[in-house]
Amino acid sequence: MCNPVGCTFCALLSGFGAFFMFLLGICISNNYEFVGEWYSPPVGSPSEAQIKKGATSCFITGGIYIGFTVMAAVCVCYQNKKLKRS
């Protein structure tokens, strides 16, 4: 385990990752035209199945990031208590 500063950095970075992935999932599910590489003119717009699969993948990834955020926050609390006991 690392010190509270490292755990805090991990918690903040994972929180940002979760926020960004949920934002990206919302943009994809609303068919925002500037998100995704399938919007180039020769290929055309994505199908509903592609939109649903892309948005679902982003939401699942955001959930995993939330799990890491919670785990890092628990590590911060543990490290702080450990330092106070010493």
Distance bins in CASP14 RR format, pairs under 12 A and 6 or more apart:
PFRMAT RR
TARGET T0000
AUTHOR 0000-0000-0000
RMODE 2
METHOD distances of the structure
MODEL  1
1 7 1 0 0 1 0 0 0 0 0 0 0
1 10 0 0 0 0 0 1 0 0 0 0 0
1 71 0 0 0 0 0 1 0 0 0 0 0
1 72 0 0 0 0 0 1 0 0 0 0 0
1 74 0 0 0 0 0 1 0 0 0 0 0
1 75 1 0 0 1 0 0 0 0 0 0 0
1 76 0 0 0 0 0 1 0 0 0 0 0
1 78 1 0 0 1 0 0 0 0 0 0 0
1 79 1 0 0 1 0 0 0 0 0 0 0
1 82 0 0 0 0 1 0 0 0 0 0 0
1 83 0 0 0 0 0 1 0 0 0 0 0
2 8 0 0 0 0 1 0 0 0 0 0 0
2 9 0 0 0 0 1 0 0 0 0 0 0
2 10 0 0 0 0 1 0 0 0 0 0 0
2 11 0 0 0 0 0 1 0 0 0 0 0
2 72 0 0 0 0 1 0 0 0 0 0 0
2 75 1 0 0 1 0 0 0 0 0 0 0
2 76 0 0 0 0 0 1 0 0 0 0 0
2 78 0 0 0 0 0 1 0 0 0 0 0
2 79 1 0 0 1 0 0 0 0 0 0 0
2 82 0 0 0 0 0 1 0 0 0 0 0
3 9 0 0 0 0 0 1 0 0 0 0 0
3 10 0 0 0 0 0 1 0 0 0 0 0
3 75 0 0 0 0 1 0 0 0 0 0 0
3 76 0 0 0 0 1 0 0 0 0 0 0
3 78 0 0 0 0 0 1 0 0 0 0 0
3 79 1 0 0 1 0 0 0 0 0 0 0
3 80 0 0 0 0 1 0 0 0 0 0 0
3 82 0 0 0 0 1 0 0 0 0 0 0
3 83 0 0 0 0 1 0 0 0 0 0 0
4 10 0 0 0 0 0 1 0 0 0 0 0
4 11 0 0 0 0 0 1 0 0 0 0 0
4 72 0 0 0 0 0 1 0 0 0 0 0
4 73 0 0 0 0 0 1 0 0 0 0 0
4 74 0 0 0 0 0 1 0 0 0 0 0
4 75 0 0 0 0 1 0 0 0 0 0 0
4 76 1 0 1 0 0 0 0 0 0 0 0
4 77 0 0 0 0 1 0 0 0 0 0 0
4 78 0 0 0 0 1 0 0 0 0 0 0
4 79 1 0 1 0 0 0 0 0 0 0 0
4 80 1 0 1 0 0 0 0 0 0 0 0
4 81 0 0 0 0 0 1 0 0 0 0 0
4 82 0 0 0 0 1 0 0 0 0 0 0
4 83 1 0 0 1 0 0 0 0 0 0 0
4 84 0 0 0 0 0 1 0 0 0 0 0
5 11 0 0 0 0 0 1 0 0 0 0 0
5 12 0 0 0 0 0 1 0 0 0 0 0
5 72 0 0 0 0 0 1 0 0 0 0 0
5 75 0 0 0 0 0 1 0 0 0 0 0
5 76 0 0 0 0 1 0 0 0 0 0 0
5 79 0 0 0 0 1 0 0 0 0 0 0
5 80 0 0 0 0 0 1 0 0 0 0 0
5 83 0 0 0 0 0 1 0 0 0 0 0
6 12 0 0 0 0 1 0 0 0 0 0 0
6 13 0 0 0 0 1 0 0 0 0 0 0
6 14 0 0 0 0 0 1 0 0 0 0 0
6 72 0 0 0 0 1 0 0 0 0 0 0
6 75 0 0 0 0 1 0 0 0 0 0 0
6 76 0 0 0 0 1 0 0 0 0 0 0
6 79 0 0 0 0 1 0 0 0 0 0 0
7 13 0 0 0 0 0 1 0 0 0 0 0
7 14 0 0 0 0 0 1 0 0 0 0 0
7 68 0 0 0 0 0 1 0 0 0 0 0
7 69 0 0 0 0 0 1 0 0 0 0 0
7 70 0 0 0 0 0 1 0 0 0 0 0
7 71 0 0 0 0 1 0 0 0 0 0 0
7 72 1 0 1 0 0 0 0 0 0 0 0
7 73 1 0 0 1 0 0 0 0 0 0 0
7 74 0 0 0 0 1 0 0 0 0 0 0
7 75 1 0 1 0 0 0 0 0 0 0 0
7 76 1 0 1 0 0 0 0 0 0 0 0
7 77 0 0 0 0 1 0 0 0 0 0 0
7 78 0 0 0 0 1 0 0 0 0 0 0
7 79 1 0 1 0 0 0 0 0 0 0 0
7 80 0 0 0 0 1 0 0 0 0 0 0
7 82 0 0 0 0 0 1 0 0 0 0 0
7 83 0 0 0 0 0 1 0 0 0 0 0
8 14 0 0 0 0 0 1 0 0 0 0 0
8 15 0 0 0 0 0 1 0 0 0 0 0
8 69 0 0 0 0 0 1 0 0 0 0 0
8 72 1 0 0 1 0 0 0 0 0 0 0
8 73 0 0 0 0 1 0 0 0 0 0 0
8 75 0 0 0 0 1 0 0 0 0 0 0
8 76 1 0 1 0 0 0 0 0 0 0 0
8 77 0 0 0 0 0 1 0 0 0 0 0
8 79 0 0 0 0 1 0 0 0 0 0 0
8 80 0 0 0 0 1 0 0 0 0 0 0
9 15 0 0 0 0 0 1 0 0 0 0 0
9 16 0 0 0 0 0 1 0 0 0 0 0
9 69 0 0 0 0 0 1 0 0 0 0 0
9 72 0 0 0 0 1 0 0 0 0 0 0
9 73 0 0 0 0 0 1 0 0 0 0 0
9 75 0 0 0 0 0 1 0 0 0 0 0
9 76 0 0 0 0 1 0 0 0 0 0 0
10 16 0 0 0 0 0 1 0 0 0 0 0
10 17 0 0 0 0 0 1 0 0 0 0 0
10 65 0 0 0 0 0 1 0 0 0 0 0
10 67 0 0 0 0 0 1 0 0 0 0 0
10 68 1 0 0 1 0 0 0 0 0 0 0
10 69 0 0 0 0 1 0 0 0 0 0 0
10 70 0 0 0 0 0 1 0 0 0 0 0
10 71 0 0 0 0 1 0 0 0 0 0 0
10 72 1 0 1 0 0 0 0 0 0 0 0
10 73 0 0 0 0 1 0 0 0 0 0 0
10 74 0 0 0 0 0 1 0 0 0 0 0
10 75 1 0 0 1 0 0 0 0 0 0 0
10 76 0 0 0 0 1 0 0 0 0 0 0
10 79 0 0 0 0 0 1 0 0 0 0 0
11 17 0 0 0 0 0 1 0 0 0 0 0
11 18 0 0 0 0 0 1 0 0 0 0 0
11 65 0 0 0 0 0 1 0 0 0 0 0
11 66 0 0 0 0 0 1 0 0 0 0 0
11 67 0 0 0 0 0 1 0 0 0 0 0
11 68 0 0 0 0 1 0 0 0 0 0 0
11 69 1 0 1 0 0 0 0 0 0 0 0
11 70 0 0 0 0 1 0 0 0 0 0 0
11 71 0 0 0 0 1 0 0 0 0 0 0
11 72 1 1 0 0 0 0 0 0 0 0 0
11 73 1 0 1 0 0 0 0 0 0 0 0
11 74 0 0 0 0 1 0 0 0 0 0 0
11 75 1 0 0 1 0 0 0 0 0 0 0
11 76 1 0 0 1 0 0 0 0 0 0 0
11 77 0 0 0 0 0 1 0 0 0 0 0
11 79 0 0 0 0 0 1 0 0 0 0 0
12 18 0 0 0 0 0 1 0 0 0 0 0
12 19 0 0 0 0 0 1 0 0 0 0 0
12 65 0 0 0 0 0 1 0 0 0 0 0
12 68 0 0 0 0 0 1 0 0 0 0 0
12 69 0 0 0 0 1 0 0 0 0 0 0
12 72 0 0 0 0 1 0 0 0 0 0 0
12 73 0 0 0 0 1 0 0 0 0 0 0
12 76 0 0 0 0 0 1 0 0 0 0 0
13 19 0 0 0 0 0 1 0 0 0 0 0
13 20 0 0 0 0 0 1 0 0 0 0 0
13 65 0 0 0 0 1 0 0 0 0 0 0
13 68 0 0 0 0 1 0 0 0 0 0 0
13 69 0 0 0 0 1 0 0 0 0 0 0
13 72 0 0 0 0 1 0 0 0 0 0 0
14 20 0 0 0 0 0 1 0 0 0 0 0
14 21 0 0 0 0 0 1 0 0 0 0 0
14 61 0 0 0 0 0 1 0 0 0 0 0
14 62 0 0 0 0 1 0 0 0 0 0 0
14 63 0 0 0 0 0 1 0 0 0 0 0
14 64 0 0 0 0 1 0 0 0 0 0 0
14 65 1 0 1 0 0 0 0 0 0 0 0
14 66 1 0 0 1 0 0 0 0 0 0 0
14 67 1 0 0 1 0 0 0 0 0 0 0
14 68 1 0 1 0 0 0 0 0 0 0 0
14 69 1 0 1 0 0 0 0 0 0 0 0
14 70 0 0 0 0 1 0 0 0 0 0 0
14 71 0 0 0 0 1 0 0 0 0 0 0
14 72 1 0 1 0 0 0 0 0 0 0 0
14 73 0 0 0 0 1 0 0 0 0 0 0
14 75 0 0 0 0 0 1 0 0 0 0 0
14 76 0 0 0 0 0 1 0 0 0 0 0
15 21 0 0 0 0 1 0 0 0 0 0 0
15 22 0 0 0 0 0 1 0 0 0 0 0
15 23 0 0 0 0 0 1 0 0 0 0 0
15 62 0 0 0 0 1 0 0 0 0 0 0
15 63 0 0 0 0 0 1 0 0 0 0 0
15 64 0 0 0 0 0 1 0 0 0 0 0
15 65 1 0 0 1 0 0 0 0 0 0 0
15 66 1 0 0 1 0 0 0 0 0 0 0
15 67 0 0 0 0 1 0 0 0 0 0 0
15 68 0 0 0 0 1 0 0 0 0 0 0
15 69 1 0 1 0 0 0 0 0 0 0 0
15 70 0 0 0 0 1 0 0 0 0 0 0
15 71 0 0 0 0 0 1 0 0 0 0 0
15 72 0 0 0 0 1 0 0 0 0 0 0
15 73 0 0 0 0 1 0 0 0 0 0 0
16 22 0 0 0 0 0 1 0 0 0 0 0
16 23 0 0 0 0 0 1 0 0 0 0 0
16 62 0 0 0 0 0 1 0 0 0 0 0
16 65 0 0 0 0 1 0 0 0 0 0 0
16 66 0 0 0 0 0 1 0 0 0 0 0
16 68 0 0 0 0 0 1 0 0 0 0 0
16 69 0 0 0 0 1 0 0 0 0 0 0
16 72 0 0 0 0 0 1 0 0 0 0 0
17 23 0 0 0 0 1 0 0 0 0 0 0
17 24 0 0 0 0 1 0 0 0 0 0 0
17 58 0 0 0 0 0 1 0 0 0 0 0
17 61 0 0 0 0 1 0 0 0 0 0 0
17 62 1 0 0 1 0 0 0 0 0 0 0
17 63 0 0 0 0 1 0 0 0 0 0 0
17 64 0 0 0 0 1 0 0 0 0 0 0
17 65 1 0 1 0 0 0 0 0 0 0 0
17 66 0 0 0 0 1 0 0 0 0 0 0
17 67 0 0 0 0 0 1 0 0 0 0 0
17 68 0 0 0 0 1 0 0 0 0 0 0
17 69 0 0 0 0 1 0 0 0 0 0 0
17 72 0 0 0 0 0 1 0 0 0 0 0
18 24 0 0 0 0 0 1 0 0 0 0 0
18 25 0 0 0 0 0 1 0 0 0 0 0
18 58 0 0 0 0 0 1 0 0 0 0 0
18 59 0 0 0 0 0 1 0 0 0 0 0
18 60 0 0 0 0 0 1 0 0 0 0 0
18 61 0 0 0 0 1 0 0 0 0 0 0
18 62 1 0 1 0 0 0 0 0 0 0 0
18 63 1 0 0 1 0 0 0 0 0 0 0
18 64 0 0 0 0 1 0 0 0 0 0 0
18 65 1 1 0 0 0 0 0 0 0 0 0
18 66 1 0 1 0 0 0 0 0 0 0 0
18 67 0 0 0 0 1 0 0 0 0 0 0
18 68 0 0 0 0 1 0 0 0 0 0 0
18 69 1 0 0 1 0 0 0 0 0 0 0
18 70 0 0 0 0 0 1 0 0 0 0 0
18 72 0 0 0 0 0 1 0 0 0 0 0
19 25 0 0 0 0 0 1 0 0 0 0 0
19 26 0 0 0 0 0 1 0 0 0 0 0
19 58 0 0 0 0 0 1 0 0 0 0 0
19 61 0 0 0 0 0 1 0 0 0 0 0
19 62 0 0 0 0 1 0 0 0 0 0 0
19 63 0 0 0 0 0 1 0 0 0 0 0
19 65 0 0 0 0 1 0 0 0 0 0 0
19 66 0 0 0 0 1 0 0 0 0 0 0
19 69 0 0 0 0 1 0 0 0 0 0 0
20 26 0 0 0 0 0 1 0 0 0 0 0
20 27 0 0 0 0 0 1 0 0 0 0 0
20 35 0 0 0 0 0 1 0 0 0 0 0
20 58 0 0 0 0 1 0 0 0 0 0 0
20 61 0 0 0 0 1 0 0 0 0 0 0
20 62 0 0 0 0 1 0 0 0 0 0 0
20 65 0 0 0 0 1 0 0 0 0 0 0
21 27 0 0 0 0 0 1 0 0 0 0 0
21 28 0 0 0 0 0 1 0 0 0 0 0
21 54 0 0 0 0 0 1 0 0 0 0 0
21 55 0 0 0 0 0 1 0 0 0 0 0
21 56 0 0 0 0 0 1 0 0 0 0 0
21 57 0 0 0 0 1 0 0 0 0 0 0
21 58 1 0 1 0 0 0 0 0 0 0 0
21 59 1 0 0 1 0 0 0 0 0 0 0
21 60 0 0 0 0 1 0 0 0 0 0 0
21 61 1 0 1 0 0 0 0 0 0 0 0
21 62 1 1 0 0 0 0 0 0 0 0 0
21 63 1 0 0 1 0 0 0 0 0 0 0
21 64 0 0 0 0 1 0 0 0 0 0 0
21 65 1 0 0 1 0 0 0 0 0 0 0
21 66 0 0 0 0 1 0 0 0 0 0 0
21 68 0 0 0 0 0 1 0 0 0 0 0
21 69 0 0 0 0 0 1 0 0 0 0 0
22 28 0 0 0 0 0 1 0 0 0 0 0
22 29 0 0 0 0 0 1 0 0 0 0 0
22 55 0 0 0 0 0 1 0 0 0 0 0
22 58 1 0 0 1 0 0 0 0 0 0 0
22 59 1 0 0 1 0 0 0 0 0 0 0
22 60 0 0 0 0 0 1 0 0 0 0 0
22 61 0 0 0 0 1 0 0 0 0 0 0
22 62 1 0 1 0 0 0 0 0 0 0 0
22 63 0 0 0 0 1 0 0 0 0 0 0
22 64 0 0 0 0 0 1 0 0 0 0 0
22 65 0 0 0 0 1 0 0 0 0 0 0
22 66 0 0 0 0 1 0 0 0 0 0 0
23 29 0 0 0 0 0 1 0 0 0 0 0
23 30 0 0 0 0 0 1 0 0 0 0 0
23 32 0 0 0 0 0 1 0 0 0 0 0
23 35 0 0 0 0 1 0 0 0 0 0 0
23 55 0 0 0 0 0 1 0 0 0 0 0
23 58 0 0 0 0 1 0 0 0 0 0 0
23 59 0 0 0 0 0 1 0 0 0 0 0
23 61 0 0 0 0 0 1 0 0 0 0 0
23 62 0 0 0 0 1 0 0 0 0 0 0
23 65 0 0 0 0 0 1 0 0 0 0 0
24 30 0 0 0 0 0 1 0 0 0 0 0
24 32 0 0 0 0 1 0 0 0 0 0 0
24 34 0 0 0 0 0 1 0 0 0 0 0
24 35 1 0 0 1 0 0 0 0 0 0 0
24 36 0 0 0 0 1 0 0 0 0 0 0
24 54 0 0 0 0 1 0 0 0 0 0 0
24 55 0 0 0 0 1 0 0 0 0 0 0
24 56 0 0 0 0 0 1 0 0 0 0 0
24 57 0 0 0 0 1 0 0 0 0 0 0
24 58 1 0 1 0 0 0 0 0 0 0 0
24 59 0 0 0 0 1 0 0 0 0 0 0
24 60 0 0 0 0 0 1 0 0 0 0 0
24 61 0 0 0 0 1 0 0 0 0 0 0
24 62 0 0 0 0 1 0 0 0 0 0 0
24 65 0 0 0 0 0 1 0 0 0 0 0
25 31 0 0 0 0 0 1 0 0 0 0 0
25 32 0 0 0 0 1 0 0 0 0 0 0
25 35 0 0 0 0 1 0 0 0 0 0 0
25 36 0 0 0 0 0 1 0 0 0 0 0
25 51 0 0 0 0 1 0 0 0 0 0 0
25 52 0 0 0 0 0 1 0 0 0 0 0
25 53 0 0 0 0 0 1 0 0 0 0 0
25 54 1 0 0 1 0 0 0 0 0 0 0
25 55 1 0 1 0 0 0 0 0 0 0 0
25 56 0 0 0 0 1 0 0 0 0 0 0
25 57 0 0 0 0 1 0 0 0 0 0 0
25 58 1 1 0 0 0 0 0 0 0 0 0
25 59 1 0 0 1 0 0 0 0 0 0 0
25 60 0 0 0 0 0 1 0 0 0 0 0
25 61 0 0 0 0 1 0 0 0 0 0 0
25 62 0 0 0 0 1 0 0 0 0 0 0
25 63 0 0 0 0 0 1 0 0 0 0 0
26 32 0 0 0 0 1 0 0 0 0 0 0
26 35 0 0 0 0 1 0 0 0 0 0 0
26 51 0 0 0 0 0 1 0 0 0 0 0
26 54 0 0 0 0 0 1 0 0 0 0 0
26 55 1 0 0 1 0 0 0 0 0 0 0
26 58 0 0 0 0 1 0 0 0 0 0 0
26 59 0 0 0 0 1 0 0 0 0 0 0
26 62 0 0 0 0 0 1 0 0 0 0 0
27 33 0 0 0 0 1 0 0 0 0 0 0
27 34 0 0 0 0 1 0 0 0 0 0 0
27 35 1 0 1 0 0 0 0 0 0 0 0
27 36 0 0 0 0 1 0 0 0 0 0 0
27 51 0 0 0 0 0 1 0 0 0 0 0
27 54 0 0 0 0 0 1 0 0 0 0 0
27 55 0 0 0 0 1 0 0 0 0 0 0
27 58 0 0 0 0 1 0 0 0 0 0 0
27 59 0 0 0 0 0 1 0 0 0 0 0
28 34 0 0 0 0 0 1 0 0 0 0 0
28 35 1 0 1 0 0 0 0 0 0 0 0
28 36 1 0 0 1 0 0 0 0 0 0 0
28 37 0 0 0 0 0 1 0 0 0 0 0
28 38 0 0 0 0 0 1 0 0 0 0 0
28 39 0 0 0 0 0 1 0 0 0 0 0
28 46 0 0 0 0 1 0 0 0 0 0 0
28 48 0 0 0 0 0 1 0 0 0 0 0
28 50 0 0 0 0 1 0 0 0 0 0 0
28 51 1 0 0 1 0 0 0 0 0 0 0
28 52 0 0 0 0 1 0 0 0 0 0 0
28 53 0 0 0 0 1 0 0 0 0 0 0
28 54 1 0 1 0 0 0 0 0 0 0 0
28 55 1 0 1 0 0 0 0 0 0 0 0
28 56 0 0 0 0 1 0 0 0 0 0 0
28 57 0 0 0 0 1 0 0 0 0 0 0
28 58 1 0 0 1 0 0 0 0 0 0 0
28 59 0 0 0 0 1 0 0 0 0 0 0
28 61 0 0 0 0 0 1 0 0 0 0 0
29 35 0 0 0 0 0 1 0 0 0 0 0
29 46 0 0 0 0 0 1 0 0 0 0 0
29 48 0 0 0 0 0 1 0 0 0 0 0
29 50 0 0 0 0 0 1 0 0 0 0 0
29 51 1 0 0 1 0 0 0 0 0 0 0
29 52 1 0 0 1 0 0 0 0 0 0 0
29 53 0 0 0 0 0 1 0 0 0 0 0
29 54 0 0 0 0 1 0 0 0 0 0 0
29 55 1 1 0 0 0 0 0 0 0 0 0
29 56 0 0 0 0 1 0 0 0 0 0 0
29 57 0 0 0 0 0 1 0 0 0 0 0
29 58 0 0 0 0 1 0 0 0 0 0 0
29 59 0 0 0 0 1 0 0 0 0 0 0
30 51 0 0 0 0 1 0 0 0 0 0 0
30 55 0 0 0 0 1 0 0 0 0 0 0
31 38 0 0 0 0 0 1 0 0 0 0 0
31 39 0 0 0 0 1 0 0 0 0 0 0
31 45 1 0 0 1 0 0 0 0 0 0 0
31 46 1 0 0 1 0 0 0 0 0 0 0
31 47 0 0 0 0 0 1 0 0 0 0 0
31 48 0 0 0 0 1 0 0 0 0 0 0
31 50 0 0 0 0 0 1 0 0 0 0 0
31 51 1 0 0 1 0 0 0 0 0 0 0
31 52 0 0 0 0 0 1 0 0 0 0 0
31 54 0 0 0 0 0 1 0 0 0 0 0
31 55 0 0 0 0 1 0 0 0 0 0 0
32 39 0 0 0 0 1 0 0 0 0 0 0
32 45 0 0 0 0 0 1 0 0 0 0 0
32 46 0 0 0 0 0 1 0 0 0 0 0
32 51 0 0 0 0 0 1 0 0 0 0 0
32 55 0 0 0 0 0 1 0 0 0 0 0
33 39 1 0 1 0 0 0 0 0 0 0 0
33 40 0 0 0 0 0 1 0 0 0 0 0
33 41 0 0 0 0 0 1 0 0 0 0 0
33 44 0 0 0 0 0 1 0 0 0 0 0
33 45 0 0 0 0 1 0 0 0 0 0 0
33 46 0 0 0 0 0 1 0 0 0 0 0
33 51 0 0 0 0 0 1 0 0 0 0 0
34 40 0 0 0 0 0 1 0 0 0 0 0
35 45 0 0 0 0 0 1 0 0 0 0 0
35 46 0 0 0 0 0 1 0 0 0 0 0
35 51 0 0 0 0 0 1 0 0 0 0 0
35 54 0 0 0 0 1 0 0 0 0 0 0
35 55 0 0 0 0 0 1 0 0 0 0 0
35 58 0 0 0 0 1 0 0 0 0 0 0
36 43 0 0 0 0 0 1 0 0 0 0 0
36 44 0 0 0 0 0 1 0 0 0 0 0
36 45 0 0 0 0 0 1 0 0 0 0 0
36 46 0 0 0 0 1 0 0 0 0 0 0
36 50 0 0 0 0 1 0 0 0 0 0 0
36 51 0 0 0 0 0 1 0 0 0 0 0
36 54 0 0 0 0 1 0 0 0 0 0 0
36 55 0 0 0 0 0 1 0 0 0 0 0
36 58 0 0 0 0 0 1 0 0 0 0 0
37 43 0 0 0 0 1 0 0 0 0 0 0
37 44 0 0 0 0 0 1 0 0 0 0 0
37 45 0 0 0 0 0 1 0 0 0 0 0
37 46 0 0 0 0 1 0 0 0 0 0 0
37 50 0 0 0 0 0 1 0 0 0 0 0
38 44 1 0 0 1 0 0 0 0 0 0 0
38 45 1 0 0 1 0 0 0 0 0 0 0
38 46 1 0 1 0 0 0 0 0 0 0 0
38 47 0 0 0 0 1 0 0 0 0 0 0
38 50 1 0 0 1 0 0 0 0 0 0 0
38 51 0 0 0 0 1 0 0 0 0 0 0
38 53 0 0 0 0 0 1 0 0 0 0 0
38 54 0 0 0 0 0 1 0 0 0 0 0
39 45 1 0 0 1 0 0 0 0 0 0 0
39 46 1 0 0 1 0 0 0 0 0 0 0
39 50 0 0 0 0 0 1 0 0 0 0 0
39 51 0 0 0 0 0 1 0 0 0 0 0
40 46 0 0 0 0 0 1 0 0 0 0 0
43 50 0 0 0 0 0 1 0 0 0 0 0
44 50 0 0 0 0 0 1 0 0 0 0 0
45 51 0 0 0 0 1 0 0 0 0 0 0
46 52 0 0 0 0 1 0 0 0 0 0 0
46 53 0 0 0 0 1 0 0 0 0 0 0
46 54 0 0 0 0 1 0 0 0 0 0 0
46 55 0 0 0 0 0 1 0 0 0 0 0
47 53 0 0 0 0 1 0 0 0 0 0 0
47 54 0 0 0 0 0 1 0 0 0 0 0
48 54 0 0 0 0 0 1 0 0 0 0 0
48 55 0 0 0 0 0 1 0 0 0 0 0
49 55 0 0 0 0 0 1 0 0 0 0 0
49 56 0 0 0 0 0 1 0 0 0 0 0
50 56 0 0 0 0 0 1 0 0 0 0 0
50 57 0 0 0 0 0 1 0 0 0 0 0
51 57 0 0 0 0 0 1 0 0 0 0 0
51 58 0 0 0 0 0 1 0 0 0 0 0
52 58 0 0 0 0 0 1 0 0 0 0 0
52 59 0 0 0 0 0 1 0 0 0 0 0
53 59 0 0 0 0 0 1 0 0 0 0 0
53 60 0 0 0 0 0 1 0 0 0 0 0
54 60 0 0 0 0 1 0 0 0 0 0 0
54 61 0 0 0 0 1 0 0 0 0 0 0
55 61 0 0 0 0 0 1 0 0 0 0 0
55 62 0 0 0 0 0 1 0 0 0 0 0
56 62 0 0 0 0 0 1 0 0 0 0 0
56 63 0 0 0 0 0 1 0 0 0 0 0
57 63 0 0 0 0 0 1 0 0 0 0 0
57 64 0 0 0 0 0 1 0 0 0 0 0
58 64 0 0 0 0 0 1 0 0 0 0 0
58 65 0 0 0 0 0 1 0 0 0 0 0
59 65 0 0 0 0 0 1 0 0 0 0 0
59 66 0 0 0 0 0 1 0 0 0 0 0
60 66 0 0 0 0 0 1 0 0 0 0 0
60 67 0 0 0 0 0 1 0 0 0 0 0
61 67 0 0 0 0 0 1 0 0 0 0 0
61 68 0 0 0 0 0 1 0 0 0 0 0
62 68 0 0 0 0 1 0 0 0 0 0 0
62 69 0 0 0 0 1 0 0 0 0 0 0
63 69 0 0 0 0 1 0 0 0 0 0 0
63 70 0 0 0 0 1 0 0 0 0 0 0
64 70 0 0 0 0 0 1 0 0 0 0 0
64 71 0 0 0 0 0 1 0 0 0 0 0
65 71 0 0 0 0 0 1 0 0 0 0 0
65 72 0 0 0 0 0 1 0 0 0 0 0
66 72 0 0 0 0 0 1 0 0 0 0 0
66 73 0 0 0 0 0 1 0 0 0 0 0
67 73 0 0 0 0 1 0 0 0 0 0 0
67 74 0 0 0 0 1 0 0 0 0 0 0
68 74 0 0 0 0 0 1 0 0 0 0 0
68 75 0 0 0 0 0 1 0 0 0 0 0
69 75 0 0 0 0 0 1 0 0 0 0 0
69 76 0 0 0 0 0 1 0 0 0 0 0
70 76 0 0 0 0 0 1 0 0 0 0 0
70 77 0 0 0 0 0 1 0 0 0 0 0
71 77 0 0 0 0 0 1 0 0 0 0 0
71 78 0 0 0 0 0 1 0 0 0 0 0
72 78 0 0 0 0 0 1 0 0 0 0 0
72 79 0 0 0 0 0 1 0 0 0 0 0
73 79 0 0 0 0 0 1 0 0 0 0 0
73 80 0 0 0 0 0 1 0 0 0 0 0
74 80 0 0 0 0 0 1 0 0 0 0 0
74 81 0 0 0 0 0 1 0 0 0 0 0
75 81 0 0 0 0 0 1 0 0 0 0 0
75 82 0 0 0 0 0 1 0 0 0 0 0
76 82 0 0 0 0 0 1 0 0 0 0 0
76 83 0 0 0 0 0 1 0 0 0 0 0
77 83 0 0 0 0 0 1 0 0 0 0 0
77 84 0 0 0 0 0 1 0 0 0 0 0
78 84 0 0 0 0 0 1 0 0 0 0 0
78 85 0 0 0 0 0 1 0 0 0 0 0
79 85 0 0 0 0 0 1 0 0 0 0 0
79 86 0 0 0 0 0 1 0 0 0 0 0
80 86 0 0 0 0 0 1 0 0 0 0 0
END
